[in-house]
Amino acid sequence: MLKERLKYCRKKRNITQEKLAAALSINRSTYAKYETGENEPDNQTLKMLADYFDVSVDFLLGRTDDESPISIAFSHRKDPLTKEEEEYLERQLEEFRQWRKRFQQQDE
């Protein structure tokens, strides 16, 4: 399932293997092997891929069909999130990602 999800996410973003590999600082051939199933990413790389594609690791592994990274973190709670809480967390996550992106650009 991982290889299919990686290819799906990459094509959805309309990015080449080469550009994706460069963005993640890995070799294109290494990434290509993830998509063919010849090799699997280590945990750190799997997290980087999930962050890059803005999906959960569970989505990449086929444990859920929900691409949202937040829903997985809170899906097993005894008291499920309300729609309002989900929307709030999504906004907070987006603000954090924008802040992180600006911060990373300052370091370059």
Secondary structure, DSSP 8 states (H G I E B T S, - for coil): -HHHHHHHHHHHTT--HHHHHHHHTS-HHHHHHHHHTSS---HHHHHHHHHHHTS-HHHHHTS-S---HHHHHHTT-SS---HHHHHHHHHHHHHHHHHHHHHHHHH-
